[in-house]
Amino acid sequence: MSLYDDAVRVLKEYEGEDQESLRQTYLDHLAAHPDGMWKACGAGHLTASALVVDPSHGRVLLTLHKKLGMWLQMGGHCEPGDATLADAALREATEESGIPGLTLLPGGPVTLDRHAIPAPCHWHLDVQYAALAPAGAMEAISEESLDLRWFAYDEVAAVADASVVRLLERTRARL
């Protein structure tokens, strides 16, 4: 199965509350753009991300994104070596957090988020997962970040945008 086929399967199975219209937008995008998994797709493309959580300490790890200057979950573009969207999300979370041994929260994506980005690409259609940090996890900053920082659940709304807050809320509900 190709990454494209996996994305279609994941989206068809996704049952996010109040996100049916957005889910269909993703599926329509892929149907219209066979290259819709890749950064080169000028009409926009799917991305995969994961919120790194440490439930035992009630905290999340966010990255201060180098280009955007915002506190966000780990994530980015799919790569040819990614067999599935989940693989892409876990790879991005591991690379950007520097934490080995992350595991995705069972049950597939936690939420979807479509956001505008500057040209030449116009949209990121982000498929968002949650990754559980192993006990004693130590983060290590990557070249894609200005900073990495653990935030208590109740601190996130003060530093991150609504999409990250929504991802945290839905992650906590699933935990």
VOGU-3710 file (C-alpha; in Angstrom, 3 decimals, decimal comma):
1> mslyddavrv> 0,000/0,000/0,000  1,328/3,447/-0,902  1,434/6,434/1,429  -1,337/7,995/-0,678  -3,509/4,894/-0,264  -2,826/4,852/3,475  -3,852/8,513/3,756  -7,125/7,842/1,946  -7,806/4,838/4,198  -6,981/6,804/7,380
11> lkeyegedqe> -9,218/9,684/6,342  -12,112/7,405/5,382  -11,898/5,747/8,817  -11,426/9,004/10,752  -14,395/9,907/12,945  -13,438/13,223/14,512  -16,312/15,001/16,158  -17,512/18,014/14,143  -14,855/17,467/11,448  -16,811/15,640/8,741
21> slrqtyldhl> -16,667/18,584/6,328  -12,930/19,024/6,847  -12,338/15,275/6,451  -14,189/15,405/3,138  -12,084/18,414/2,059  -8,950/16,300/2,603  -10,396/13,371/0,635  -11,523/15,685/-2,199  -8,058/17,245/-2,289  -6,398/13,842/-2,641
31> aahpdgmwka> -8,887/12,772/-5,326  -8,121/15,921/-7,330  -4,349/15,875/-6,699  -2,540/12,535/-6,998  0,553/14,436/-5,762  -1,368/15,843/-2,770  0,890/14,052/-0,275  3,969/15,992/-1,314  5,341/19,472/-0,723  5,626/19,964/-4,491
41> cgaghltasa> 1,825/20,042/-4,848  1,154/23,757/-5,357  -2,516/23,477/-4,398  -1,494/22,321/-0,913  -0,545/19,007/0,600  -1,080/16,698/3,531  1,288/16,964/6,469  1,572/14,841/9,586  2,181/16,013/13,135  2,145/14,721/16,689
51> lvvdpshgrv> 1,680/16,414/20,028  4,261/14,931/22,418  2,584/14,357/25,777  3,805/13,212/29,172  0,557/12,296/30,952  2,332/11,250/34,154  3,490/14,854/34,621  0,512/16,571/32,932  2,621/18,287/30,298  3,285/18,622/26,567
61> lltlhkklgm> 6,448/19,349/24,624  6,156/22,176/22,105  8,644/23,483/19,592  9,212/27,148/18,837  9,011/26,866/15,064  11,992/28,457/13,336  10,105/29,931/10,365  6,805/30,776/12,044  8,034/31,881/15,476  5,107/30,049/17,105
71> wlqmgghcep> 4,867/27,292/19,729  3,555/24,229/17,890  3,412/20,447/18,052  6,107/18,530/16,163  5,323/17,861/12,527  6,004/18,419/8,893  6,031/17,089/5,386  5,667/13,492/4,370  8,775/11,896/2,878  9,151/9,070/0,332
81> gdatladaal> 10,358/6,685/3,073  7,151/7,101/5,106  4,951/4,034/4,651  1,981/5,563/6,508  0,748/8,894/7,845  1,338/7,527/11,350  4,959/6,747/10,401  5,393/10,310/9,124  3,957/11,801/12,321  6,122/9,606/14,543
91> reateesgip> 9,253/10,327/12,468  8,650/14,075/12,663  7,964/13,943/16,416  11,115/11,922/17,038  13,319/14,102/14,816  12,066/17,404/16,202  11,893/16,394/19,872  15,070/14,336/19,948  13,232/11,798/22,129  13,713/8,140/21,206
101> gltllpggpv> 10,997/5,660/22,081  7,937/7,816/21,421  4,767/5,827/20,732  1,623/7,104/19,080  -1,543/7,159/21,118  -3,726/4,302/19,803  -6,801/5,045/17,730  -5,345/6,935/14,785  -5,380/10,694/14,269  -6,640/12,882/17,098
111> tldrhaipap> -7,782/15,771/14,910  -7,387/17,495/11,538  -6,274/21,073/10,958  -6,202/22,935/7,638  -4,125/26,093/7,699  -2,871/28,573/5,125  0,836/28,821/4,382  2,747/31,211/2,116  3,058/30,558/-1,621  4,061/28,586/-3,594
121> chwhldvqya> 2,052/26,088/-1,550  -1,160/27,480/-0,201  -2,456/24,947/2,306  -1,254/22,416/4,818  -3,853/19,727/5,427  -2,440/18,478/8,717  -3,314/15,060/10,104  -2,612/15,346/13,830  -1,665/12,503/16,172  -0,500/12,383/19,786
131> alapagamea> 2,764/10,749/20,855  3,422/9,460/24,355  6,827/10,292/25,817  8,587/7,432/27,600  9,445/7,755/31,307  12,439/10,024/31,843  12,275/11,477/28,326  14,930/14,093/27,607  14,326/16,405/24,669  17,071/17,616/22,310
141> iseesldlrw> 16,563/20,655/20,097  16,777/20,149/16,323  17,823/22,536/13,584  14,132/23,107/12,790  13,424/24,694/16,179  14,380/27,864/17,953  13,504/26,207/21,271  11,813/23,180/22,835  9,925/23,449/26,086  7,621/21,383/28,272
151> faydevaava> 4,393/23,162/29,199  1,828/22,117/31,792  -1,545/21,408/30,189  -2,998/24,617/31,650  -0,145/26,758/30,239  -0,660/25,826/26,589  -3,498/28,267/25,846  -1,275/31,175/26,907  1,536/30,312/24,462  -0,015/28,452/21,517
161> dasvvrller> -2,745/29,092/18,983  -6,236/27,596/18,939  -5,228/24,618/16,793  -2,694/23,433/19,384  -5,178/23,998/22,207  -7,805/21,957/20,311  -5,251/19,179/19,687  -4,382/19,102/23,396  -8,054/19,035/24,437  -8,828/16,144/22,115
171> trarl> -5,666/14,309/23,180  -6,586/14,651/26,848  -10,101/13,387/26,125  -8,615/10,321/24,463  -6,173/9,709/27,321
//
